[in-house]
Amino acid sequence: MSSDRRDKRRIPVETPCGLRLTPRSGPPPYRPIMAQLVDVSVGGLGVETFTPLDRGVEVEVKGVLSRPDLRLRVDAAARVAHSKLTAAGRYRIGLEVIDISLDRVA
């Protein structure tokens, strides 16, 4: 994990947003899992899910970020930077964005 992890401000997501994560490395099978976006930062996404993902696993991220004034379709490649089991029984996963495409949805 890079030493500048805490230097990048995390912005909490006000509107719940579901994302689909599909592992692209690590042990198969590569089945999509659902995740809840909880924060964003420069170069990263914070998500929560009931499915663990190991550090270093590459994932495909797909979903739509919605606000009252804007909807963006997200298509990204990311790598698991860290994963921690929370007291609520969910995994808090930090994703390092490798590549991202954002398209406005009408």
Contact map, one row per residue, 1 for C-alpha under 8 A:
1110100000000000000000000000000000000000000000000000000000000000000000000000000011000000000000000000000000
1111100000000000000000000000000000000000000000000000000000000000000000000000000000000000000000000000000000
1111110000000000000000000000000000000000000000000000000000000000000000000000000000000000000000000000000000
0111111100000000000000000000000000000000000000000000000000000000000000000000000000000000000000000000000000
1111111100000000000000000000000000000000000000000000000000000000000000000000000000000000000000000000000000
0011111110000000000000000000000000000000000000000000000000000000000000000000000000000000000000000000000000
0001111110000000000000000000000000000000000000000000000000000000000000000000000000000000000000000000000000
0001111111000000000000000000000000000000110000000000000000000000000000000000000000000000000000000000000000
0000011111100000000000000000000000000000110000000000000000000000000000000000000000000000000000000000000000
0000000111110000000000000000000000000011110000000000000000000000000000000000000000000000000000000000000000
0000000011111000000000000000000000000011100000000000000000000000000000000000000000000000000000000000000000
0000000001111100000000000000000000000111000000000000000000000000000000000000000000000000000000000000000000
0000000000111111000000000000000000001111000000000000000000000000000000000000000000000000000000000000000000
0000000000011111000000000000000000000000000000000000000000000000000000000000000000000000000000000000000000
0000000000001111100000000000000000000000000000000000000000000000011000000000000000000000000000000000000000
0000000000001111110000000000000000011100000000000000000000000000000000000000000000000000000000000000000000
0000000000000011111000000000000000011100000000000000000000000011110000000000000000000000000000000000000000
0000000000000001111100000000000001111000000000000000000000000011000000000000000000000000000000000000000000
0000000000000000111110000000000001111000000000000000000000001111000000000000000000000000000000000000000000
0000000000000000011111000000000111100000000000000000000000011110000000000000000000000000000000000000000000
0000000000000000001111100000000111100000000000000000000000111100000000000000000000000000000000000000000000
0000000000000000000111110000011110000000000000000000000000111000000000000000000000000000000000000000000000
0000000000000000000011111100011100000000000000000000000011110000000000000000000000000000000000000000000000
0000000000000000000001111100010000000000000000000000000011110000000000000000000000000000000000000000000000
0000000000000000000000111111010000000000000000000000000011100000000000000000000000000000000000000000000000
0000000000000000000000111111000000000000000000000000010011000000000000000000000000000000000000000000000000
0000000000000000000000001111110000000000000000000000000000000000000000000000000000000000000000000000000000
0000000000000000000000001111110000000000000000000000000000000000000000000000000000000000000000000000000000
0000000000000000000000000011111000000000000000000000000000000000000000000000000000000000000000000000000000
0000000000000000000001111011111100000000000000000000000000000000000000000000000000000000000000000000000000
0000000000000000000001100000111110000000000000000000000000000000000000000000000000000000000000000000000000
0000000000000000000111100000011111000000000000000000000000000000000000000000000000000000000000000000000000
0000000000000000000111000000001111100000000000001010000000000000000000000000000000000000000000000000000000
0000000000000000011110000000000111110000000000001000000000000000000000000000000000000000000000000000000000
0000000000000000011110000000000011111000000000111100000000000000000000000000000000000000000000000000000000
0000000000000001111000000000000001111100000000111000000000000000000000000000000000000000000000000000000000
0000000000001001111000000000000000111110000011110000000000000000000000000000000000000000000000000000000000
0000000000011001100000000000000000011111000011110000000000000000000000000000000000000000000000000000000000
0000000001111000000000000000000000001111100011100000000000000000000000000000000000000000000000000000000000
0000000001111000000000000000000000000111110111000000000000000000000000000000000000000000000000000000000000
0000000111100000000000000000000000000011111110000000000000000000000000000000000000000000000000000000000000
0000000111000000000000000000000000000001111100000000000000000000000000000000000000000000000000000000000000
0000000000000000000000000000000000000000111110000000000000000000000000000000000000000000000000011100000000
0000000000000000000000000000000000000001111111000000000000000000000000000000000000000000000001111000000000
0000000000000000000000000000000000001111101111100000000000000000000000000000000000000000000001111000000000
0000000000000000000000000000000000001111000111110000000000000000000000000000000000000000000111100000000000
0000000000000000000000000000000000111110000011111000000000000000000000000000000000000000000111100000000000
0000000000000000000000000000000000111100000001111100000000000000000000000000000000000000011110000000000000
0000000000000000000000000000000011110000000000111111000000000000000000000000000000000000011110000000000000
0000000000000000000000000000000000100000000000011111000000000000000000000000000000000000111000000000000000
0000000000000000000000000000000010000000000000001111100000000000000000000000000000000000011000000000000000
0000000000000000000000000000000000000000000000001111110000000000000000000000000000100000001000000000000000
0000000000000000000000000000000000000000000000000011111010000000000000000000000100100000000010000000000000
0000000000000000000000000100000000000000000000000001111110000000000000000000000101100000000000000000000000
0000000000000000000000000000000000000000000000000000111110000000000000000000001111100000000000000000000000
0000000000000000000000000000000000000000000000000000011111000000000000000000001110000000000000000000000000
0000000000000000000000111100000000000000000000000000111111100000000000000000001100000000000000000000000000
0000000000000000000000111100000000000000000000000000000111110000000000000000111100000000000000000000000000
0000000000000000000011111000000000000000000000000000000011111000000000000000111100000000000000000000000000
0000000000000000000111110000000000000000000000000000000001111100000000000011110000000000000000000000000000
0000000000000000001111000000000000000000000000000000000000111110000000000111110000000000000000000000000000
0000000000000000001110000000000000000000000000000000000000011111000000001111000000000000000000000000000000
0000000000000000111100000000000000000000000000000000000000001111100000001110000000000000000000000000000000
0000000000000000111000000000000000000000000000000000000000000111110000111100000000000000000000000000000000
0000000000000000100000000000000000000000000000000000000000000011111000111100000000000000000000000000000000
0000000000000010100000000000000000000000000000000000000000000001111101110000000000000000000000000000000000
0000000000000010000000000000000000000000000000000000000000000000111111100000000000000000000000000000000000
0000000000000000000000000000000000000000000000000000000000000000011111100000000000000000000000000000000000
0000000000000000000000000000000000000000000000000000000000000000001111100000000000000000000000000000000000
0000000000000000000000000000000000000000000000000000000000000000011111110000000000000000000000000000000110
0000000000000000000000000000000000000000000000000000000000000001111111111000000000000000000000000000000111
0000000000000000000000000000000000000000000000000000000000000001110001111100000000000000000000000000011110
0000000000000000000000000000000000000000000000000000000000000111100000111110000000000000000000000000111110
0000000000000000000000000000000000000000000000000000000000001111100000011111000000000000000000000001111000
0000000000000000000000000000000000000000000000000000000000011110000000001111100000000000000000000001110000
0000000000000000000000000000000000000000000000000000000000011100000000000111110000000000000000001111100000
0000000000000000000000000000000000000000000000000000000001111000000000000011111000000000000000001111000000
0000000000000000000000000000000000000000000000000000000001111000000000000001111100000000000000111110000000
0000000000000000000000000000000000000000000000000000001111100000000000000000111110000000000000111100000000
0000000000000000000000000000000000000000000000000000111111100000000000000000011111100000000011110000000000
1000000000000000000000000000000000000000000000000000001100000000000000000000001111100000000011110000000000
1000000000000000000000000000000000000000000000000000011000000000000000000000000111110000000011100000000000
0000000000000000000000000000000000000000000000000001111000000000000000000000000111111000001111000000000000
0000000000000000000000000000000000000000000000000000000000000000000000000000000001111100001110000000000000
0000000000000000000000000000000000000000000000000000000000000000000000000000000000111110111100000000000000
0000000000000000000000000000000000000000000000000000000000000000000000000000000000011111111100000000000000
0000000000000000000000000000000000000000000000000000000000000000000000000000000000001111110000000000000000
0000000000000000000000000000000000000000000000000000000000000000000000000000000000000111110000000000000000
0000000000000000000000000000000000000000000000000100000000000000000000000000000000001111111000000000000000
0000000000000000000000000000000000000000000000011110000000000000000000000000000000001111111100000000000000
0000000000000000000000000000000000000000000000011111000000000000000000000000000000111100111110000000000000
0000000000000000000000000000000000000000000001111000000000000000000000000000000000111100011111000000000000
0000000000000000000000000000000000000000000001111000100000000000000000000000000111110000001111100000000000
0000000000000000000000000000000000000000000111100000000000000000000000000000000111100000000111110000000000
0000000000000000000000000000000000000000000111100000000000000000000000000000011111000000000011111000000000
0000000000000000000000000000000000000000001110000000000000000000000000000000011110000000000001111100000000
0000000000000000000000000000000000000000001110000000000000000000000000000001111000000000000000111111000000
0000000000000000000000000000000000000000001000000000000000000000000000000001111000000000000000011111000000
0000000000000000000000000000000000000000000000000000000000000000000000000001110000000000000000001111100000
0000000000000000000000000000000000000000000000000000000000000000000000000111100000000000000000001111110000
0000000000000000000000000000000000000000000000000000000000000000000000001111000000000000000000000011111000
0000000000000000000000000000000000000000000000000000000000000000000000011110000000000000000000000001111100
0000000000000000000000000000000000000000000000000000000000000000000000011100000000000000000000000000111110
0000000000000000000000000000000000000000000000000000000000000000000001111000000000000000000000000000011111
0000000000000000000000000000000000000000000000000000000000000000000001111000000000000000000000000000001111
0000000000000000000000000000000000000000000000000000000000000000000000100000000000000000000000000000000111
